[in-house]
């Protein structure tokens, strides 16, 4: 999708969001808007990198930008810390590993690492950060990004506002089933299945089938729900 189309989509979603009243509708629109904005940032970053390569007249234009999605994070009293694993990154120069910050986002760009470029974009941070006091370090096979909290001692439950909304939605759905353990279990397994990779989906499908078979046998033998859930320990 083109950059212009994405910007048009964001404007349209924002208009709908301004008129939305229901919490569920607002949640769906907010998530869609954040996703479109993330794509815009990625496209703009790619365009910027391509322009810099062209201006330099080097062979950089032949390299493809690999988007990073996996990282770990932790926090201290004053900083939120991201850890991005990249084999061999310690061989890059300081100029080739850059991070751009805004009060609510960050963009990492690693240039020419074993002939490849890498990028990571995180938008809609849960709380604001101090751009001037945020920094990054190049370590052995890792880039560590230190985001200075705008307010010290504020605990971040999750990294982004979207993750917070999704967590609240999941907790809300599970709380509705607190009096029905079997229904709650089904919702948990559905969530794991929908968010898991192919191997996880195979494991869940197998465990679910086996638990259903055991549940039937348990009922015939006078057993209860627990008898049909033993195989879930495999997960």
N, CA and C of each residue as an Amber inpcrd file, in Angstrom:
protein
   705
   0.8480000  -1.1920000   0.0000000   0.0000000   0.0000000   0.0000000
   0.8880000   1.2480000   0.0000000   0.4690000   2.2630000  -0.7390000
   1.2740000   3.4690000  -0.8600000   1.1950000   4.3170000   0.4050000
   2.1820000   5.2010000   0.5480000   2.2310000   6.0920000   1.7020000
   1.0170000   7.0170000   1.7230000   0.6370000   7.5020000   0.5430000
  -0.5050000   8.4040000   0.4530000  -1.7990000   7.7140000   0.8830000
  -1.9630000   6.4560000   0.4790000  -3.1630000   5.7080000   0.8500000
  -3.2070000   5.4610000   2.3550000  -2.0710000   5.1350000   2.9240000
  -2.0130000   4.9000000   4.3630000  -2.3690000   6.1660000   5.1470000
  -1.8420000   7.3040000   4.7000000  -2.1560000   8.5630000   5.3750000
  -3.6360000   8.8880000   5.2550000  -4.2180000   8.5670000   4.0930000
  -5.6520000   8.7710000   3.8970000  -6.4550000   7.8730000   4.8300000
  -5.9870000   6.6270000   4.9850000  -6.6610000   5.6870000   5.8860000
  -6.6170000   6.1770000   7.3300000  -5.4650000   6.6890000   7.7460000
  -5.3240000   7.1890000   9.1140000  -6.2840000   8.3490000   9.3620000
  -6.3810000   9.2530000   8.3940000  -7.2820000  10.3880000   8.5330000
  -8.7370000   9.9230000   8.6320000  -9.0860000   8.9250000   7.8100000
 -10.4570000   8.4060000   7.8300000 -10.7590000   7.6860000   9.1470000
  -9.8050000   6.8890000   9.6130000  -9.9970000   6.1810000  10.8860000
 -10.1260000   7.1840000  12.0310000  -9.3090000   8.2390000  11.9930000
  -9.3620000   9.2620000  13.0360000 -10.7360000   9.9340000  13.0680000
 -11.3100000  10.1390000  11.8830000 -12.6500000  10.7390000  11.8100000
 -13.6920000   9.8250000  12.4350000 -13.6060000   8.5390000  12.1280000
 -14.5260000   7.5700000  12.7230000 -14.3320000   7.4850000  14.2360000
 -13.0660000   7.5430000  14.6540000 -12.7470000   7.4390000  16.0750000
 -13.3410000   8.6020000  16.8650000 -13.3400000   9.7810000  16.2360000
 -13.8980000  10.9570000  16.9070000 -15.3980000  10.8250000  17.1240000
 -16.0520000  10.0130000  16.2820000 -17.5040000   9.8430000  16.3860000
 -17.8930000   8.5990000  17.1730000 -16.9400000   7.7030000  17.3890000
 -17.2430000   6.4400000  18.0620000 -17.6070000   6.6710000  19.5230000
 -18.5300000   5.8580000  20.0280000 -18.9740000   5.9720000  21.4130000
 -18.6920000   4.7010000  22.2160000 -18.8810000   3.5540000  21.6030000
 -18.6740000   2.2960000  22.3090000 -17.2150000   2.0050000  22.5470000
 -16.9020000   1.4140000  23.7170000 -15.5180000   1.1080000  24.0630000
 -14.9050000   0.1050000  23.1000000 -15.6940000  -0.8930000  22.6760000
 -15.1740000  -1.9080000  21.7550000 -14.8490000  -1.2960000  20.4010000
 -15.7390000  -0.4420000  19.9090000 -15.5150000   0.2090000  18.6110000
 -14.2790000   1.0980000  18.6860000 -14.1530000   1.8460000  19.7760000
 -12.9840000   2.7100000  19.9450000 -11.6920000   1.8830000  19.9810000
 -11.7610000   0.7370000  20.6440000 -10.5870000  -0.1160000  20.7310000
 -10.1470000  -0.6300000  19.3780000 -11.1190000  -1.0830000  18.5750000
 -10.8060000  -1.5940000  17.2340000 -10.2160000  -0.4920000  16.3630000
 -10.8240000   0.6910000  16.4080000 -10.3540000   1.8060000  15.5810000
  -8.9680000   2.2880000  16.0260000  -8.7520000   2.3250000  17.3410000
  -7.4470000   2.7570000  17.8600000  -6.3470000   1.8000000  17.4180000
  -6.6350000   0.4950000  17.4820000  -5.6620000  -0.5030000  17.0520000
  -5.3620000  -0.3730000  15.5610000  -6.4200000  -0.1930000  14.7490000
  -6.2530000  -0.0460000  13.3030000  -5.4460000   1.2110000  12.9710000
  -5.7100000   2.2860000  13.6790000  -4.9970000   3.5470000  13.4540000
  -3.5210000   3.3930000  13.7950000  -3.2330000   2.7320000  14.9180000
  -1.8380000   2.5390000  15.3360000  -1.0800000   1.6750000  14.3330000
  -1.7340000   0.6450000  13.8120000  -1.0950000  -0.2310000  12.8340000
  -0.7780000   0.5250000  11.5430000  -1.7280000   1.3470000  11.0830000
  -1.5030000   2.1320000   9.8660000  -0.3780000   3.1440000  10.0820000
  -0.3430000   3.7460000  11.2720000   0.7190000   4.7090000  11.5790000
   2.0830000   4.0190000  11.6250000   2.1100000   2.7830000  12.1220000
   3.3640000   2.0330000  12.1480000   3.8620000   1.7760000  10.7280000
   2.9380000   1.4240000   9.8260000   3.3180000   1.1860000   8.4390000
   3.8290000   2.4700000   7.7870000   3.2170000   3.6050000   8.1380000
   3.6570000   4.8850000   7.5920000   5.0930000   5.1700000   8.0190000
   5.3660000   4.9630000   9.3090000   6.7200000   5.2130000   9.8280000
   7.7340000   4.3150000   9.1260000   7.3740000   3.0470000   8.9310000
   8.2880000   2.1140000   8.2610000   8.5650000   2.5310000   6.8240000
   7.5080000   2.9320000   6.1040000   7.6910000   3.3660000   4.7170000
   8.5330000   4.6300000   4.6440000   8.2870000   5.5570000   5.5670000
   9.0620000   6.7990000   5.5710000  10.5290000   6.5240000   5.8940000
  10.7620000   5.5600000   6.7990000  12.1380000   5.2110000   7.1360000
  12.8400000   4.5860000   5.9480000  12.1350000   3.7000000   5.2400000
  12.7140000   3.0750000   4.0570000  13.0220000   4.1100000   2.9850000
  12.0980000   5.0610000   2.7880000  12.3020000   6.0990000   1.7830000
  13.4990000   6.9740000   2.1430000  13.6260000   7.2770000   3.4540000
  14.7460000   8.1040000   3.9080000  16.0700000   7.3920000   3.6840000
  16.1090000   6.1140000   4.0170000  17.3320000   5.3370000   3.8560000
  17.6970000   5.2180000   2.3750000  16.6770000   4.9830000   1.5360000
  16.9190000   4.8620000   0.0940000  17.4720000   6.1640000  -0.4730000
  16.9210000   7.3040000   0.0060000  17.3880000   8.5970000  -0.4760000
  18.8380000   8.8470000  -0.0610000  19.1560000   8.4420000   1.1700000
  20.5370000   8.6290000   1.6500000  21.5080000   7.7640000   0.8530000
  21.0610000   6.5530000   0.5170000  21.9180000   5.6580000  -0.2690000
  22.1600000   6.2330000  -1.6540000  21.0870000   6.7350000  -2.2510000
  21.2030000   7.2850000  -3.6050000  22.1100000   8.5090000  -3.6110000
  21.9680000   9.3460000  -2.5700000  22.7770000  10.5590000  -2.4920000
  24.2550000  10.2330000  -2.2940000  24.5080000   9.1270000  -1.5660000
  25.9050000   8.7560000  -1.3120000  26.5710000   8.1530000  -2.5370000
  25.7450000   7.6610000  -3.4750000  26.2700000   7.0770000  -4.6940000
  27.0020000   5.7710000  -4.4630000  26.7330000   5.1340000  -3.3170000
  27.4320000   3.8830000  -3.0040000  26.5710000   2.6980000  -3.4170000
  27.0750000   1.5040000  -3.1000000  26.3240000   0.2920000  -3.4260000
  25.2920000  -0.0480000  -2.3810000  25.0380000   0.8770000  -1.4440000
  24.0890000   0.6110000  -0.3700000  22.6920000   0.3330000  -0.8880000
  22.3410000   0.8980000  -2.0400000  20.9820000   0.7700000  -2.5560000
  20.6160000  -0.6790000  -2.8520000  21.6240000  -1.5480000  -2.9650000
  21.3570000  -2.9530000  -3.2490000  20.9250000  -3.7250000  -2.0100000
  21.1320000  -3.1260000  -0.8250000  20.8000000  -3.8250000   0.4040000
  19.3280000  -3.6550000   0.7480000  18.7450000  -4.7220000   1.2470000
  17.3320000  -4.7120000   1.6300000  17.2270000  -4.4370000   3.1340000
  16.2060000  -3.6700000   3.5320000  16.0020000  -3.3600000   4.9400000
  15.1950000  -4.4730000   5.5990000  15.8010000  -5.1600000   6.5500000
  15.1210000  -6.2220000   7.2830000  14.4660000  -5.6190000   8.5260000
  13.1600000  -5.7400000   8.6280000  12.4380000  -5.1880000   9.7660000
  12.5110000  -6.1510000  10.9430000  12.9470000  -5.6490000  12.0820000
  13.0540000  -6.4500000  13.2960000  11.7480000  -6.3760000  14.0820000
  11.3380000  -7.4970000  14.6380000  10.1020000  -7.5300000  15.4310000
  10.3160000  -8.1410000  16.8110000  11.4410000  -8.8270000  17.0050000
  11.6920000  -9.4840000  18.2840000  12.6920000  -8.6930000  19.1190000
  12.3550000  -8.5120000  20.3780000  13.2560000  -7.8300000  21.2970000
  12.7880000  -8.1260000  22.7320000  13.6940000  -7.9640000  23.6630000
  13.3400000  -8.0860000  25.0630000  13.3450000  -6.7060000  25.7000000
  12.6670000  -6.5760000  26.8150000  12.6930000  -5.2760000  27.4820000
  12.5820000  -5.4360000  28.9900000  13.0860000  -4.4480000  29.6810000
  13.0800000  -4.4380000  31.1350000  13.0030000  -2.9730000  31.5580000
  12.9510000  -2.7300000  32.8510000  12.8990000  -1.3450000  33.3120000
  13.5530000  -1.2040000  34.6780000  14.0020000  -0.0010000  34.9320000
  14.5310000   0.3600000  36.2370000  13.7240000   1.5660000  36.7210000
  14.1700000   2.1810000  37.7680000  13.4540000   3.3370000  38.3040000
  13.3720000   4.4720000  37.2800000  14.4320000   4.6430000  36.4850000
  14.4960000   5.7980000  35.5970000  14.4560000   5.4480000  34.1110000
  14.7140000   4.1850000  33.7530000  14.8250000   3.8350000  32.3370000
  13.9790000   2.6130000  31.9740000  13.5020000   2.6180000  30.7300000
  12.9630000   1.4170000  30.0960000  14.0290000   0.9640000  29.1080000
  14.4080000  -0.3180000  29.1870000  15.5450000  -0.8120000  28.4030000
  15.0960000  -1.8700000  27.4010000  15.4550000  -1.6770000  26.1330000
  15.1700000  -2.6470000  25.0780000  16.4650000  -3.3480000  24.6860000
  16.3590000  -4.6550000  24.4360000  17.5160000  -5.4460000  24.0610000
  17.2200000  -6.1590000  22.7460000  17.9660000  -5.7990000  21.6940000
  17.7520000  -6.3500000  20.3570000  18.9630000  -7.1920000  19.9820000
  18.7410000  -8.4860000  19.7790000  19.8400000  -9.3880000  19.4340000
  20.1620000  -9.2940000  17.9470000  21.4260000  -9.0140000  17.6330000
  21.9120000  -8.9360000  16.2520000  23.3350000  -9.4830000  16.2260000
  23.4890000 -10.6610000  15.6940000  24.8090000 -11.2850000  15.6610000
  25.8160000 -10.4420000  14.8850000  26.9360000 -10.1570000  15.5260000
  28.0100000  -9.4240000  14.8670000  27.8690000  -7.9210000  14.8880000
  26.8390000  -7.3840000  15.5620000  26.6100000  -5.9380000  15.5200000
  27.7530000  -5.1620000  16.1560000  28.5270000  -5.8040000  17.0340000
  29.6530000  -5.1130000  17.6610000  30.7130000  -4.7040000  16.6390000
  30.6390000  -5.2760000  15.4380000  31.5780000  -4.9170000  14.3850000
  31.1810000  -3.6730000  13.6210000  29.9760000  -3.1660000  13.8680000
  29.5060000  -1.9520000  13.1800000  30.1330000  -0.7170000  13.8240000
  30.2590000   0.3360000  13.0440000  30.7500000   1.5980000  13.5870000
  29.6210000   2.2910000  14.3480000  29.9720000   3.2500000  15.1690000
  28.9760000   4.0090000  15.9240000  27.9990000   4.7090000  14.9780000
  28.5040000   5.1760000  13.8360000  27.6610000   5.9010000  12.8780000
  26.6690000   4.9840000  12.1730000  26.9620000   3.6860000  12.1510000
  26.0960000   2.7480000  11.4410000  24.9570000   2.2070000  12.3030000
  24.9530000   2.5390000  13.5860000  23.8790000   2.0930000  14.4860000
  23.2460000   3.3390000  15.0980000  22.1110000   3.7500000  14.5580000
  21.4790000   4.9850000  14.9990000  20.0680000   4.7320000  15.5210000
  19.6430000   5.5730000  16.4480000  18.2830000   5.5010000  16.9840000
  17.6840000   6.9070000  16.9680000  16.4960000   7.0230000  16.3960000
  15.7590000   8.2900000  16.4070000  14.6420000   8.1830000  17.4380000
  14.4640000   9.2220000  18.2360000  13.4670000   9.1980000  19.3020000
  12.4430000  10.3170000  19.1160000  11.2250000  10.0480000  19.5440000
  10.2180000  11.0810000  19.7880000   9.7180000  10.8260000  21.2090000
   8.9150000  11.7040000  21.7820000   8.4260000  11.4640000  23.1450000
   7.6250000  10.1750000  23.3030000   7.1400000   9.5930000  22.1860000
   6.3160000   8.3840000  22.3000000   6.7380000   7.2690000  21.3350000
   7.9490000   7.3570000  20.7610000   8.3460000   6.3170000  19.8110000
   9.8610000   6.2730000  19.6650000  10.3270000   5.2340000  18.9650000
  11.7470000   5.1320000  18.6450000  11.9140000   4.3730000  17.3300000
  13.0110000   4.6560000  16.6460000  13.3730000   3.9650000  15.4070000
  14.8600000   3.6130000  15.4630000  15.1430000   2.3200000  15.3650000
  16.5240000   1.8490000  15.3040000  16.8750000   1.5210000  13.8640000
  18.0580000   1.9510000  13.4200000  18.5420000   1.6040000  12.0830000
  19.9770000   1.1270000  12.1920000  20.2000000  -0.1120000  11.7700000
  21.5450000  -0.6890000  11.7430000  21.9460000  -0.8410000  10.2870000
  23.0120000  -0.1770000   9.8900000  23.4250000  -0.1200000   8.4890000
  24.5910000  -1.0660000   8.2090000  24.4390000  -1.8050000   7.1190000
  25.5140000  -2.6410000   6.5750000  26.0900000  -3.6090000   7.6000000
  25.2200000  -4.3980000   8.2030000  25.6550000  -5.4730000   9.0860000
  25.7030000  -6.7530000   8.2640000  26.9120000  -7.1850000   7.9350000
  27.1070000  -8.3570000   7.0940000  26.3220000  -8.2370000   5.7810000
  26.3790000  -7.0220000   5.2150000  25.7440000  -6.7720000   3.9220000
  24.2440000  -6.5240000   3.9790000  23.6990000  -6.3730000   5.1870000
  22.2600000  -6.1530000   5.3280000  21.9990000  -4.9470000   6.2220000
  20.8310000  -4.3190000   6.0160000  20.3710000  -3.2480000   6.8920000
  19.2250000  -3.7810000   7.7480000  19.1390000  -3.3010000   8.9870000
  18.0880000  -3.7380000   9.8970000  17.4030000  -2.5240000  10.5130000
  16.0790000  -2.6590000  10.7180000  15.3380000  -1.5590000  11.3150000
  14.3090000  -2.0590000  12.3100000  14.1040000  -1.2780000  13.3580000
  13.0770000  -1.5850000  14.3630000  12.3330000  -0.3010000  14.6880000
  11.0060000  -0.3580000  14.6310000  10.1730000   0.7950000  14.9690000
   9.2050000   0.4060000  16.0830000   9.1700000   1.2010000  17.1330000
   8.2070000   1.0040000  18.2220000   7.4580000   2.3070000  18.4270000
   6.1580000   2.2850000  18.1400000   5.3200000   3.4770000  18.2750000
   4.4240000   3.3700000  19.5040000   3.8030000   4.4750000  19.8400000
   2.7840000   4.5170000  20.9100000   3.2920000   3.9190000  22.2200000
   4.4440000   4.3910000  22.6800000   4.9620000   3.9400000  23.9650000
   3.9400000   4.2230000  25.0640000   3.9340000   3.3620000  26.0680000
   2.9090000   3.4610000  27.1090000   2.9480000   4.8090000  27.8130000
   4.1400000   5.3030000  28.0910000   4.3060000   6.6170000  28.7270000
   5.3590000   7.4080000  27.9440000   5.4560000   8.6820000  28.2510000
   6.3970000   9.5370000  27.5560000   7.8420000   9.2800000  27.9740000
   8.7710000   9.6100000  27.0720000  10.1930000   9.4790000  27.3730000
  10.8930000  10.8180000  27.1590000  12.0340000  10.9800000  27.8000000
  12.8670000  12.1690000  27.6300000  13.8210000  11.8880000  26.4710000
  13.5780000  12.5240000  25.3430000  14.3510000  12.2620000  24.1300000
  15.8350000  12.5760000  24.3330000  16.1330000  13.6890000  24.9750000
  17.5250000  14.1280000  25.1170000  18.3510000  13.2150000  26.0140000
  17.7030000  12.5110000  26.9290000  18.4340000  11.6660000  27.8740000
  18.3420000  10.1770000  27.5210000  17.7130000   9.8520000  26.4010000
  17.6580000   8.4650000  25.9350000  18.8920000   8.1880000  25.0750000
  19.3760000   6.9610000  25.1010000  20.5890000   6.6360000  24.3600000
  20.6450000   5.1410000  24.0660000  21.6720000   4.7360000  23.3320000
  21.8380000   3.3160000  23.0020000  23.2870000   2.8920000  23.1680000
  23.4820000   1.5990000  23.3700000  24.8280000   1.0410000  23.4800000
  24.9510000  -0.1590000  22.5470000  26.1230000  -0.3020000  21.9380000
  26.4070000  -1.4750000  21.1120000  27.1520000  -2.4750000  21.9870000
  26.5710000  -3.6690000  22.1230000  27.1930000  -4.7080000  22.9420000
  27.5040000  -5.9220000  22.0710000  28.0180000  -6.9660000  22.6890000
  28.3310000  -8.1910000  21.9660000  27.0440000  -8.8240000  21.4400000
  26.8670000  -8.8070000  20.1160000  25.7050000  -9.3990000  19.4580000
  24.3820000  -8.7900000  19.9230000  24.4270000  -7.5460000  20.3440000
  23.2080000  -6.9220000  20.8660000  23.2790000  -5.4030000  20.8130000
  22.1040000  -4.7830000  20.5750000  21.9550000  -3.3420000  20.7240000
  21.0360000  -3.1140000  21.9190000  21.4850000  -2.3200000  22.8770000
  20.6850000  -1.9940000  24.0550000  20.2450000  -0.5360000  23.9570000
  18.9320000  -0.3080000  24.0420000  18.3800000   1.0420000  23.9530000
  17.8140000   1.4340000  25.3120000  18.2400000   2.5800000  25.7980000
  17.8170000   3.0510000  27.1120000  16.8890000   4.2570000  26.9400000
  15.6230000   4.0490000  27.2440000  14.6220000   5.1120000  27.1300000
  14.4370000   5.7640000  28.4980000  14.7830000   7.0280000  28.5960000
  14.6600000   7.7380000  29.8760000  13.1870000   8.0660000  30.1470000
  12.6790000   7.5740000  31.2390000  11.2880000   7.8520000  31.5980000
  11.0900000   9.3410000  31.8620000   9.9990000   9.8840000  31.3500000
   9.7060000  11.2900000  31.6250000   9.4190000  11.4870000  33.1090000
   8.8130000  10.4690000  33.7200000   8.5190000  10.5120000  35.1480000
   9.1640000   9.3020000  35.8230000  10.1090000   9.5720000  36.7010000
  10.7730000   8.4910000  37.4170000   9.7770000   7.7530000  38.3090000
  10.0860000   6.5080000  38.5870000   9.2780000   5.6660000  39.4930000
   7.9330000   5.2520000  38.9140000   7.6340000   5.6340000  37.6770000
   6.3790000   5.1870000  37.0550000   6.6130000   3.8010000  36.4630000
   5.8410000   2.8290000  36.9290000   6.0110000   1.4550000  36.4540000
   5.2670000   1.2530000  35.1380000   5.9370000   0.6600000  34.1600000
   5.3240000   0.3450000  32.8760000   4.8560000  -1.1090000  32.9070000
   3.5580000  -1.3400000  32.8580000   3.0380000  -2.7160000  32.8240000
   3.4100000  -3.4040000  31.5220000   3.3450000  -2.6560000  30.4360000
   3.6940000  -3.1450000  29.1020000   4.4850000  -2.0480000  28.4110000
   4.9300000  -2.3080000  27.1880000   5.7740000  -1.3270000  26.5090000
   4.9820000  -0.2730000  25.7590000   3.8660000  -0.6760000  25.1380000
   3.1020000   0.2660000  24.3100000   1.6570000   0.3870000  24.7680000
   1.0270000   1.4720000  24.3430000  -0.3700000   1.7100000  24.7060000
  -1.2840000   0.6730000  24.0640000  -0.9300000   0.2130000  22.8740000
  -1.7450000  -0.8020000  22.1970000  -1.7070000  -2.1100000  22.9720000
  -0.5190000  -2.4990000  23.4480000  -0.4060000  -3.7160000  24.2470000
  -1.2220000  -3.5920000  25.5290000  -1.2480000  -2.4050000  26.1080000
  -2.0360000  -2.1640000  27.3230000  -3.5150000  -2.3640000  27.0440000
  -3.9850000  -1.8230000  25.9270000  -5.4020000  -1.9540000  25.5730000
  -5.7600000  -3.4190000  25.3230000  -4.9030000  -4.1280000  24.6160000
  -5.1630000  -5.5370000  24.3270000  -5.1530000  -6.3680000  25.6070000
  -4.2440000  -6.0450000  26.5270000  -4.1770000  -6.7600000  27.8000000
  -5.4490000  -6.5220000  28.6130000  -5.9200000  -5.2820000  28.6370000
  -7.1410000  -4.9700000  29.3730000  -8.3360000  -5.6960000  28.7790000
  -8.3640000  -5.7700000  27.4440000  -9.4540000  -6.4690000  26.7730000
  -9.4370000  -7.9500000  27.1120000  -8.2270000  -8.5520000  27.0830000
  -8.1120000  -9.9710000  27.4000000  -8.4940000 -10.2380000  28.8510000
  -8.0300000  -9.3740000  29.7680000  -8.3620000  -9.5450000  31.1860000
  -9.8560000  -9.4100000  31.4200000 -10.4750000  -8.4710000  30.6840000
 -11.9090000  -8.2700000  30.8200000 -12.6920000  -9.4890000  30.3680000
 -12.2460000 -10.0730000  29.2390000 -12.9330000 -11.2460000  28.7170000
 -12.7910000 -12.4380000  29.6590000 -11.5880000 -12.5890000  30.2450000
 -11.3640000 -13.7000000  31.1590000 -12.1340000 -13.5220000  32.4600000
 -12.2580000 -12.2620000  32.9270000 -12.9680000 -12.0220000  34.1800000
 -14.4430000 -12.3630000  34.0530000 -14.9860000 -12.2210000  32.8440000
 -16.3840000 -12.5630000  32.6290000 -16.6190000 -14.0570000  32.8170000
 -15.5510000 -14.8290000  32.6190000 -15.6840000 -16.2800000  32.7060000
 -15.1530000 -16.8340000  34.0270000 -14.9620000 -15.9370000  35.0210000
 -14.3600000 -16.3850000  36.2680000 -15.1930000 -17.4390000  36.9810000
 -16.5100000 -17.4270000  36.7440000 -17.3760000 -18.4080000  37.3880000
 -17.5510000 -19.6520000  36.5380000 -16.8940000 -19.6630000  35.3890000
 -17.0200000 -20.8050000  34.4870000 -15.6230000 -21.2040000  34.0190000
 -14.9060000 -22.0090000  34.7910000 -13.5140000 -22.3580000  34.4470000
 -13.3710000 -22.9560000  33.0630000 -14.3290000 -23.7650000  32.6380000
 -14.2070000 -24.4090000  31.3360000 -14.2780000 -23.3820000  30.2220000
 -15.1870000 -22.4200000  30.3630000 -15.3130000 -21.3660000  29.3480000
 -14.0520000 -20.5080000  29.3240000 -13.5100000 -20.2040000  30.5070000
 -12.2800000 -19.4090000  30.5810000 -11.1350000 -20.1380000  29.8970000
 -11.0640000 -21.4610000  30.1050000 -10.0050000 -22.2560000  29.4780000
 -10.1080000 -22.2080000  27.9630000 -11.3320000 -22.3030000  27.4530000
 -11.5350000 -22.2470000  26.0080000 -11.0370000 -20.9170000  25.4590000
 -11.3480000 -19.8170000  26.1570000 -10.9150000 -18.4980000  25.6930000
  -9.3950000 -18.3650000  25.7130000  -8.7680000 -18.9200000  26.7490000
  -7.3100000 -18.8580000  26.8330000  -6.6770000 -19.6250000  25.6850000
  -7.2180000 -20.8190000  25.4180000  -6.6500000 -21.6410000  24.3480000
  -6.8800000 -20.9970000  22.9810000  -8.0310000 -20.3730000  22.8060000
  -8.2930000 -19.6710000  21.5470000  -7.2910000 -18.5510000  21.3470000
  -7.0220000 -17.7990000  22.4120000  -6.0830000 -16.6840000  22.3360000
  -4.6780000 -17.1940000  22.0030000  -4.2600000 -18.2680000  22.6800000
  -2.9450000 -18.8420000  22.4130000  -2.8640000 -19.3580000  20.9790000
  -3.9410000 -19.9620000  20.5110000  -3.9500000 -20.5250000  19.1600000
  -3.8530000 -19.4110000  18.1190000  -4.6500000 -18.3580000  18.3110000
  -4.6880000 -17.2670000  17.3320000  -3.3830000 -16.4980000  17.2720000
  -2.6660000 -16.4140000  18.4130000  -1.4480000 -15.6160000  18.4600000
  -0.1830000 -16.4530000  18.2730000  -0.3300000 -17.7920000  18.2750000
   0.8470000 -18.6440000  18.2170000   1.3360000 -18.9190000  16.8100000
   2.5520000 -19.4720000  16.7270000   3.0950000 -19.8660000  15.4310000
   2.5320000 -21.2380000  15.0620000   2.9580000 -21.7750000  13.9240000
   2.3970000 -23.0300000  13.4350000   2.6290000 -24.1850000  14.4060000
   3.8260000 -24.2170000  15.0280000   4.1250000 -25.2940000  15.9740000
   3.2260000 -25.2010000  17.1930000   3.0250000 -23.9750000  17.6950000
   2.1520000 -23.7830000  18.8500000   0.7280000 -24.1980000  18.5260000
   0.2700000 -23.8480000  17.3310000  -1.0880000 -24.2120000  16.9370000
  -1.2560000 -25.7210000  16.8710000  -0.2350000 -26.4170000  16.3760000
  -0.3040000 -27.8830000  16.3120000  -0.3850000 -28.4800000  17.7060000
   0.4050000 -27.9460000  18.6340000   0.4080000 -28.4420000  20.0040000
  -0.9440000 -28.2210000  20.6740000  -1.5140000 -27.0180000  20.4680000
  -2.8040000 -26.7070000  21.0910000  -3.9020000 -27.5740000  20.5170000
  -3.8860000 -27.7350000  19.1910000  -4.9100000 -28.5640000  18.5490000
  -4.8370000 -29.9980000  19.0600000  -3.6210000 -30.5210000  19.2020000
  -3.4330000 -31.8940000  19.6880000  -3.9050000 -32.0160000  21.1350000
  -3.5020000 -31.0410000  21.9690000  -3.8810000 -31.0840000  23.3810000
  -5.3910000 -30.9610000  23.5470000  -6.0000000 -30.1080000  22.7340000
  -7.4470000 -29.9030000  22.8260000  -8.2000000 -31.1740000  22.4340000
  -7.7560000 -31.7970000  21.3560000  -8.4040000 -33.0390000  20.9180000
  -8.2910000 -34.1180000  21.9880000  -7.0860000 -34.2430000  22.5510000
  -6.8820000 -35.2530000  23.5750000  -7.6910000 -34.9520000  24.8330000
  -7.7920000 -33.6590000  25.1960000  -8.5510000 -33.3020000  26.3930000
 -10.0290000 -33.5840000  26.2050000 -10.5220000 -33.3700000  24.9730000
 -11.9280000 -33.6660000  24.6970000 -12.1930000 -35.1570000  24.8000000
 -11.2690000 -35.9670000  24.2750000 -11.4200000 -37.4230000  24.3530000
 -11.4040000 -37.8860000  25.8020000 -10.4940000 -37.3190000  26.6070000
 -10.4040000 -37.7170000  27.9990000 -11.6190000 -37.2360000  28.7880000
 -12.1490000 -36.0570000  28.3880000 -13.3360000 -35.5480000  29.0720000
 -14.5180000 -36.4860000  28.8660000 -14.6450000 -36.9930000  27.6420000
 -15.7270000 -37.9400000  27.3590000 -15.5660000 -39.2050000  28.1960000
 -14.3420000 -39.7100000  28.2650000 -14.0840000 -40.9050000  29.0650000
 -14.3150000 -40.6220000  30.5370000 -13.9650000 -39.3950000  30.9640000
 -14.1450000 -39.0300000  32.3620000 -15.6070000 -38.9930000  32.7570000
 -16.4330000 -38.4740000  31.8510000 -17.8620000 -38.4240000  32.1280000
 -18.4450000 -39.8250000  32.2160000 -17.9780000 -40.6750000  31.3160000
 -18.4830000 -42.0490000  31.3180000 -18.0560000 -42.7650000  32.5940000
 -16.8890000 -42.3800000  33.1230000 -16.3970000 -43.0310000  34.3290000
 -16.7580000 -42.2560000  35.5910000 -17.5200000 -41.1680000  35.4120000
 -17.9340000 -40.3710000  36.5620000 -16.9550000 -39.2860000  36.9310000
 -15.9710000 -38.9890000  36.0470000 -14.9910000 -37.9520000  36.3230000
 -15.5220000 -36.5770000  35.9810000 -14.7810000 -35.5320000  36.3630000
 -15.2200000 -34.1660000  36.1250000 -14.3630000 -33.4770000  35.0940000
 -14.3920000 -32.1460000  35.1440000 -13.6700000 -31.3350000  34.1720000
 -12.1620000 -31.5760000  34.2480000 -11.6590000 -31.7110000  35.4730000
 -10.2010000 -31.8450000  35.6350000  -9.6650000 -33.0510000  34.8850000
 -10.4600000 -34.1190000  34.8190000 -10.0000000 -35.3100000  34.1280000
  -9.7570000 -35.0710000  32.6750000 -10.4580000 -34.0920000  32.0890000
 -10.2980000 -33.8260000  30.6660000  -9.2520000 -32.7960000  30.3520000
  -8.5850000 -32.2560000  31.4010000  -7.6340000 -31.1670000  31.1710000
  -6.2050000 -31.5710000  31.4740000  -5.9780000 -32.8390000  31.8110000
  -4.6360000 -33.2690000  32.1850000  -3.6190000 -33.0070000  31.0880000
  -4.0060000 -33.1830000  29.8330000  -3.0420000 -33.0510000  28.7370000
  -2.6110000 -31.6220000  28.5150000  -3.3180000 -30.6460000  29.1000000
  -2.9360000 -29.2590000  28.8880000  -1.6020000 -28.9570000  29.5550000
  -1.1510000 -29.8070000  30.4190000   0.1730000 -29.6050000  31.0120000
   1.2700000 -29.6520000  29.9770000   1.0150000 -30.2970000  28.8210000
   2.0120000 -30.3680000  27.7670000   2.3130000 -29.0130000  27.1830000
   1.3890000 -28.0510000  27.3280000   1.5980000 -26.7530000  26.7170000
   2.5810000 -25.9150000  27.5330000
